[in-house]
Amino acid sequence: MQVVISDPKNGKAYKVEGKDAETSALFIGKRIGDVVDADILGLGGYEFEITGGSDKDGMPMRKDVLGTARKRILITSPPGYRPKEQGTRRRKSVRGNEISTEISQINVKIKGYGTKPIEELLGKEGEEK
C-alpha cells in the first residue's frame, strides 16, 4: 500500500511504501477526513488527514459515498469525473469513503507538524513528485 504525503507549507508530495501488513492494517477502517497519528509510518509528532485514495484498479475514493464497496453513481464533479461543460452528469464507478484491503494508494496531507522536517525523517525513502 502506498501512502502519498502532501505538505501544504511547501507544496511538495512524498511517496512512502507501506511494506508490512501492520502499516496497512492500521489504516483499514479509517474514513476520508479522519486524522491519523503519523507514528504508523515512523514519523513521530506528525498528524495526517486522509484526503482520498484509489483501489487496485484505479477507481478513486469519494467522500460522499459510504462504505468500502465500489458503486456506480451519477456524478457531476471530481473526483472520478471532470466534465467539459458545466451541468454535465455521468454514471461512473467510484469507491466508498472507507479504507479496505482493496485500496492500493492512500492520499494524506499533513495536519500537525513535528519537531524535525519531514524530508529529514523520510530520508531517501521520500521521493518528491
ROSE-4610 file (N, C-alpha, C; in Angstrom, 1 decimal, always signed):
// ROSE-4610
residu = [M/M/M/Q/Q/Q/V/V/V/V/V/V/I/I/I/S/S/S/D/D/D/P/P/P/K/K/K/N/N/N/G/G/G/K/K/K/A/A/A/Y/Y/Y/K/K/K/V/V/V/E/E/E/G/G/G/K/K/K/D/D/D/A/A/A/E/E/E/T/T/T/S/S/S/A/A/A/L/L/L/F/F/F/I/I/I/G/G/G/K/K/K/R/R/R/I/I/I/G/G/G/D/D/D/V/V/V/V/V/V/D/D/D/A/A/A/D/D/D/I/I/I/L/L/L/G/G/G/L/L/L/G/G/G/G/G/G/Y/Y/Y/E/E/E/F/F/F/E/E/E/I/I/I/T/T/T/G/G/G/G/G/G/S/S/S/D/D/D/K/K/K/D/D/D/G/G/G/M/M/M/P/P/P/M/M/M/R/R/R/K/K/K/D/D/D/V/V/V/L/L/L/G/G/G/T/T/T/A/A/A/R/R/R/K/K/K/R/R/R/I/I/I/L/L/L/I/I/I/T/T/T/S/S/S/P/P/P/P/P/P/G/G/G/Y/Y/Y/R/R/R/P/P/P/K/K/K/E/E/E/Q/Q/Q/G/G/G/T/T/T/R/R/R/R/R/R/R/R/R/K/K/K/S/S/S/V/V/V/R/R/R/G/G/G/N/N/N/E/E/E/I/I/I/S/S/S/T/T/T/E/E/E/I/I/I/S/S/S/Q/Q/Q/I/I/I/N/N/N/V/V/V/K/K/K/I/I/I/K/K/K/G/G/G/Y/Y/Y/G/G/G/T/T/T/K/K/K/P/P/P/I/I/I/E/E/E/E/E/E/L/L/L/L/L/L/G/G/G/K/K/K/E/E/E/G/G/G/E/E/E/E/E/E/K/K/K]
num = [1/1/1/2/2/2/3/3/3/4/4/4/5/5/5/6/6/6/7/7/7/8/8/8/9/9/9/10/10/10/11/11/11/12/12/12/13/13/13/14/14/14/15/15/15/16/16/16/17/17/17/18/18/18/19/19/19/20/20/20/21/21/21/22/22/22/23/23/23/24/24/24/25/25/25/26/26/26/27/27/27/28/28/28/29/29/29/30/30/30/31/31/31/32/32/32/33/33/33/34/34/34/35/35/35/36/36/36/37/37/37/38/38/38/39/39/39/40/40/40/41/41/41/42/42/42/43/43/43/44/44/44/45/45/45/46/46/46/47/47/47/48/48/48/49/49/49/50/50/50/51/51/51/52/52/52/53/53/53/54/54/54/55/55/55/56/56/56/57/57/57/58/58/58/59/59/59/60/60/60/61/61/61/62/62/62/63/63/63/64/64/64/65/65/65/66/66/66/67/67/67/68/68/68/69/69/69/70/70/70/71/71/71/72/72/72/73/73/73/74/74/74/75/75/75/76/76/76/77/77/77/78/78/78/79/79/79/80/80/80/81/81/81/82/82/82/83/83/83/84/84/84/85/85/85/86/86/86/87/87/87/88/88/88/89/89/89/90/90/90/91/91/91/92/92/92/93/93/93/94/94/94/95/95/95/96/96/96/97/97/97/98/98/98/99/99/99/100/100/100/101/101/101/102/102/102/103/103/103/104/104/104/105/105/105/106/106/106/107/107/107/108/108/108/109/109/109/110/110/110/111/111/111/112/112/112/113/113/113/114/114/114/115/115/115/116/116/116/117/117/117/118/118/118/119/119/119/120/120/120/121/121/121/122/122/122/123/123/123/124/124/124/125/125/125/126/126/126/127/127/127/128/128/128/129/129/129]
x = [+0.8/+0.0/+0.9/+0.6/+1.4/+0.7/+1.5/+0.9/+1.6/+0.8/+1.3/+1.0/+2.1/+2.0/+2.2/+1.2/+1.3/+1.6/+2.5/+2.9/+2.4/+1.3/+0.7/+1.6/+2.6/+3.5/+4.4/+5.0/+5.9/+5.4/+4.2/+3.6/+4.2/+5.0/+5.6/+4.9/+5.0/+4.4/+5.5/+5.3/+6.3/+5.6/+6.2/+5.6/+6.3/+5.5/+6.1/+5.4/+6.2/+5.7/+5.4/+4.2/+3.8/+4.1/+5.3/+5.7/+5.1/+5.0/+4.5/+3.0/+2.4/+1.0/+0.4/+1.3/+0.9/+0.5/+1.3/+1.1/-0.3/-0.6/-1.8/-3.0/-2.8/-3.8/-4.3/-3.4/-3.7/-4.6/-4.5/-5.3/-6.7/-6.8/-8.1/-9.2/-10.3/-11.4/-11.5/-10.5/-10.5/-11.2/-11.7/-12.5/-11.8/-12.2/-11.7/-12.1/-11.2/-11.4/-10.9/-10.6/-10.1/-8.7/-8.3/-7.0/-6.3/-5.1/-4.4/-3.0/-2.6/-1.2/-0.2/+0.9/+1.9/+2.9/+2.7/+3.6/+3.4/+2.3/+2.1/+3.2/+3.7/+4.8/+6.1/+6.2/+7.5/+7.8/+6.8/+7.0/+6.5/+7.2/+6.7/+6.4/+5.3/+5.0/+4.1/+4.0/+3.2/+1.8/+0.8/-0.6/-1.0/-1.7/-2.1/-3.6/-4.2/-5.6/-5.8/-6.6/-6.8/-7.7/-7.2/-7.9/-8.5/-8.1/-8.6/-7.7/-7.9/-7.1/-7.7/-7.2/-7.7/-7.4/-8.2/-8.1/-7.1/-7.1/-6.1/-6.3/-7.6/-7.9/-7.9/-7.6/-7.5/-8.8/-9.8/-11.0/-10.8/-11.2/-11.0/-12.0/-11.6/-12.5/-13.2/-14.5/-15.3/-15.8/-15.7/-16.1/-17.6/-18.4/-19.9/-20.5/-19.7/-20.2/-19.8/-20.7/-20.5/-20.0/-19.2/-18.8/-17.5/-17.2/-15.9/-16.1/-17.3/-17.6/-17.5/-17.3/-17.3/-18.8/-19.1/-20.5/-20.5/-21.6/-21.8/-22.8/-22.3/-23.2/-23.2/-24.2/-24.4/-23.7/-22.6/-21.8/-21.6/-21.4/-21.2/-19.8/-19.1/-17.8/-16.8/-15.5/-14.4/-14.6/-14.0/-13.1/-13.9/-13.3/-13.9/-14.5/-14.7/-15.3/-15.0/-14.4/-14.2/-14.9/-16.1/-16.9/-16.3/-16.5/-16.0/-17.0/-18.3/-19.2/-19.9/-20.3/-21.0/-22.4/-22.8/-24.1/-24.1/-23.0/-23.0/-22.9/-23.7/-23.7/-23.3/-22.7/-22.3/-22.3/-22.7/-22.6/-21.3/-20.6/-19.2/-19.0/-18.0/-17.7/-16.7/-17.0/-16.1/-16.1/-15.2/-15.0/-15.7/-16.1/-16.6/-15.5/-15.9/-15.0/-14.3/-14.4/-13.8/-12.6/-11.5/-10.3/-10.5/-10.3/-10.3/-9.0/-9.0/-7.8/-7.6/-8.6/-8.5/-8.0/-7.8/-7.2/-5.7/-5.2/-3.7/-3.0/-3.6/-3.0/-3.8/-3.2/-3.9/-3.3/-4.1/-3.6/-3.8/-2.8/-2.9/-2.3/-2.7/-2.0/-1.6/-0.5/+0.0/-0.9/-1.4/-2.3/-1.5/-0.7/+0.1/+1.6/+2.5/+3.9/+4.7/+5.7/+6.6/+7.8/+8.7/+9.9/+10.9/+11.1/+12.0/+11.3/+12.0/+11.4/+11.1/+10.1/+9.7/+10.7/+11.4/+12.5/+13.5/+13.9/+14.9/+14.4/+13.1/+12.6/+12.5/+12.0/+11.9/+13.2/+14.1/+15.4/+15.3/+16.0/+15.9/+14.6/+13.8/+12.5/+11.5/+11.6/+10.6/+11.0/+10.3/+10.6/+9.6/+10.2/+9.4/+8.7/+7.4/+6.7/+6.7]
y = [-1.2/+0.0/+1.2/+2.1/+3.4/+4.5/+5.3/+6.5/+7.7/+8.6/+9.9/+11.0/+11.6/+12.6/+14.0/+14.8/+16.2/+17.2/+18.1/+19.1/+20.4/+21.0/+22.2/+23.4/+23.4/+24.5/+24.8/+23.7/+23.9/+23.4/+22.8/+22.3/+21.0/+20.3/+19.1/+17.8/+16.7/+15.5/+14.4/+13.5/+12.4/+11.1/+10.1/+8.8/+7.8/+7.1/+6.2/+4.8/+3.8/+2.4/+1.8/+1.4/+0.7/-0.8/-1.3/-2.6/-3.7/-3.5/-4.5/-4.5/-5.6/-5.7/-4.9/-4.6/-3.8/-2.4/-1.9/-0.5/-0.4/-1.3/-1.2/-1.5/-2.4/-2.8/-1.6/-0.7/+0.4/+1.5/+1.5/+2.4/+1.8/+0.5/-0.2/+0.2/+0.6/+1.1/+2.6/+3.3/+4.8/+5.3/+6.5/+7.2/+8.5/+8.9/+10.2/+11.3/+12.1/+13.2/+12.9/+11.6/+11.2/+11.7/+12.1/+12.5/+11.3/+10.9/+9.7/+10.2/+9.5/+9.8/+9.2/+9.9/+9.5/+8.5/+8.1/+7.1/+5.8/+5.6/+4.4/+4.3/+5.4/+5.3/+5.7/+5.8/+6.1/+7.6/+8.5/+9.9/+10.5/+10.4/+10.8/+12.3/+12.7/+14.1/+14.7/+14.0/+14.4/+13.9/+14.6/+14.1/+14.3/+13.3/+13.3/+13.3/+14.0/+13.9/+13.1/+12.1/+11.3/+12.1/+12.3/+13.1/+12.3/+11.0/+10.2/+9.0/+8.5/+7.3/+6.7/+5.5/+4.7/+3.3/+2.4/+1.0/+0.4/-0.9/-1.6/-1.4/-1.1/-0.8/+0.6/+1.5/+3.0/+3.7/+3.1/+3.8/+4.7/+6.0/+6.9/+6.7/+7.1/+7.1/+8.5/+8.5/+9.7/+9.8/+11.0/+11.3/+11.1/+11.4/+11.3/+9.9/+8.9/+7.5/+6.7/+6.2/+5.5/+4.1/+3.5/+2.1/+1.9/+0.6/+0.2/-0.2/-0.5/-1.1/-0.1/-0.7/+0.0/+0.2/+1.4/+1.7/+2.6/+2.4/+3.2/+4.3/+5.6/+6.7/+7.7/+8.6/+9.7/+10.9/+11.3/+12.4/+13.6/+14.7/+15.9/+16.6/+16.2/+16.9/+15.9/+16.3/+15.4/+15.1/+14.0/+13.1/+12.0/+11.5/+10.5/+10.9/+12.2/+12.7/+14.2/+14.7/+16.1/+16.5/+17.1/+17.4/+18.5/+18.5/+19.5/+20.7/+20.5/+21.5/+21.5/+22.7/+22.8/+22.2/+21.4/+20.7/+19.3/+18.9/+17.5/+16.5/+15.4/+14.4/+13.0/+12.2/+10.9/+9.8/+8.6/+7.5/+6.8/+6.8/+6.3/+5.4/+4.6/+3.7/+4.4/+4.4/+5.0/+4.1/+4.3/+3.6/+4.4/+3.8/+4.4/+5.1/+5.8/+6.6/+5.9/+4.6/+3.8/+3.0/+3.0/+2.3/+0.8/-0.1/-1.5/-2.1/-3.4/-4.1/-4.0/-3.6/-3.4/-2.0/-1.1/+0.2/+0.0/+0.6/+0.4/+1.7/+2.9/+4.1/+5.0/+5.6/+6.5/+7.9/+8.9/+10.3/+10.9/+11.5/+12.2/+13.6/+14.5/+15.8/+16.0/+16.8/+17.0/+18.0/+17.6/+18.4/+19.0/+18.2/+18.7/+18.4/+19.3/+19.2/+18.8/+18.0/+17.6/+18.5/+18.1/+19.0/+18.9/+17.8/+17.6/+17.8/+18.3/+18.5/+17.1/+17.0/+15.7/+15.1/+16.0/+15.5/+14.7/+15.2/+14.6/+13.2/+13.1/+11.9/+10.8/+11.2/+10.2/+9.8/+10.7/+10.4/+10.1/+8.9/+8.6/+7.9/+7.5/+6.8/+7.8/+9.0/+10.0/+10.6/+10.3/+10.8/+11.9/+13.0/+14.2/+13.9/+14.3/+14.1/+15.4]
z = [+0.0/+0.0/+0.0/-0.9/-1.0/-0.2/+0.4/+1.1/+0.5/-0.1/-0.7/+0.3/+0.9/+1.9/+1.2/+1.4/+0.8/+1.9/+1.6/+2.6/+2.1/+2.8/+2.3/+2.5/+3.4/+3.6/+2.4/+1.8/+0.7/-0.6/-0.6/-1.9/-2.4/-1.7/-2.1/-1.7/-2.4/-2.1/-2.0/-1.0/-0.8/-0.9/-1.5/-1.7/-0.7/+0.1/+1.1/+0.8/+0.7/+0.6/+2.0/+2.2/+3.4/+3.2/+3.5/+3.1/+4.0/+5.3/+6.1/+6.3/+6.7/+6.8/+8.0/+9.0/+10.2/+9.7/+8.8/+8.4/+7.7/+6.8/+6.1/+7.0/+8.0/+8.9/+9.8/+10.1/+10.9/+10.2/+8.8/+8.0/+7.8/+7.8/+7.4/+8.4/+7.9/+8.7/+8.9/+8.6/+8.6/+7.4/+7.6/+6.5/+6.0/+4.9/+4.4/+5.4/+5.7/+6.7/+8.1/+8.4/+9.7/+9.9/+11.1/+11.4/+12.0/+11.5/+11.9/+12.5/+13.5/+14.1/+13.1/+12.8/+11.9/+12.4/+13.7/+14.2/+13.5/+12.7/+11.9/+10.9/+10.3/+9.3/+9.9/+11.2/+11.8/+11.8/+11.7/+11.7/+12.9/+14.0/+15.3/+15.3/+16.0/+16.1/+15.0/+13.9/+12.8/+12.9/+12.3/+12.2/+10.8/+10.2/+8.9/+8.8/+7.8/+7.5/+6.2/+6.2/+5.0/+4.0/+2.8/+1.8/+0.7/+0.5/-0.5/-0.8/-2.0/-2.4/-3.6/-4.0/-5.1/-4.9/-5.6/-5.4/-6.4/-6.4/-7.2/-8.7/-9.1/-10.5/-10.9/-9.9/-10.2/-10.0/-9.4/-9.1/-7.9/-8.0/-6.9/-5.8/-4.6/-3.4/-3.4/-3.0/-2.8/-1.4/-0.9/+0.5/+0.7/-0.3/-0.2/-0.4/-0.7/-0.9/+0.3/+1.0/+2.3/+2.0/+2.9/+2.8/+2.1/+1.8/+1.2/-0.2/-0.6/-1.9/-3.1/-4.3/-5.5/-5.9/-6.3/-6.7/-7.9/-8.7/-9.9/-9.5/-9.5/-9.1/-10.2/-10.2/-11.1/-10.5/-11.1/-10.6/-11.6/-11.0/-11.8/-11.6/-10.6/-10.3/-9.8/-9.7/-9.3/-7.8/-7.3/-8.0/-8.8/-9.8/-10.6/-11.9/-12.1/-13.3/-13.4/-14.5/-14.8/-16.0/-15.9/-17.1/-17.9/-19.2/-20.1/-20.1/-19.9/-19.8/-18.5/-18.0/-16.7/-16.8/-15.8/-15.8/-16.3/-16.9/-17.5/-16.4/-16.5/-15.5/-16.1/-15.4/-15.9/-14.8/-15.2/-14.3/-14.3/-13.2/-13.1/-11.9/-12.0/-10.8/-9.9/-8.6/-7.6/-6.4/-5.5/-4.3/-3.2/-2.1/-0.9/-0.1/+1.0/+1.7/+2.8/+2.9/+4.0/+3.4/+4.0/+3.5/+3.8/+2.8/+2.9/+2.4/+2.4/+1.9/+0.4/-0.3/-1.8/-2.2/-1.3/-1.6/-1.7/-2.8/-3.1/-2.8/-2.8/-2.5/-1.6/-0.6/+0.3/+0.2/+0.0/-0.1/+1.3/+1.9/+3.1/+3.0/+3.9/+4.0/+5.4/+5.6/+7.0/+7.7/+8.8/+9.7/+10.8/+11.5/+12.6/+12.3/+12.5/+12.2/+13.5/+13.3/+14.4/+14.5/+15.3/+15.5/+14.4/+13.8/+12.7/+11.3/+10.3/+9.0/+8.4/+7.6/+7.1/+6.1/+5.4/+4.5/+5.2/+6.4/+7.3/+7.8/+8.2/+8.7/+7.6/+6.4/+5.3/+4.7/+4.7/+4.1/+2.7/+2.2/+0.8/+0.5/+1.4/+1.1/+0.5/+0.9/+0.4/-0.9/-1.9/-3.3/-3.6/-4.1/-4.4/-5.7/-5.8/-7.0/-7.9]
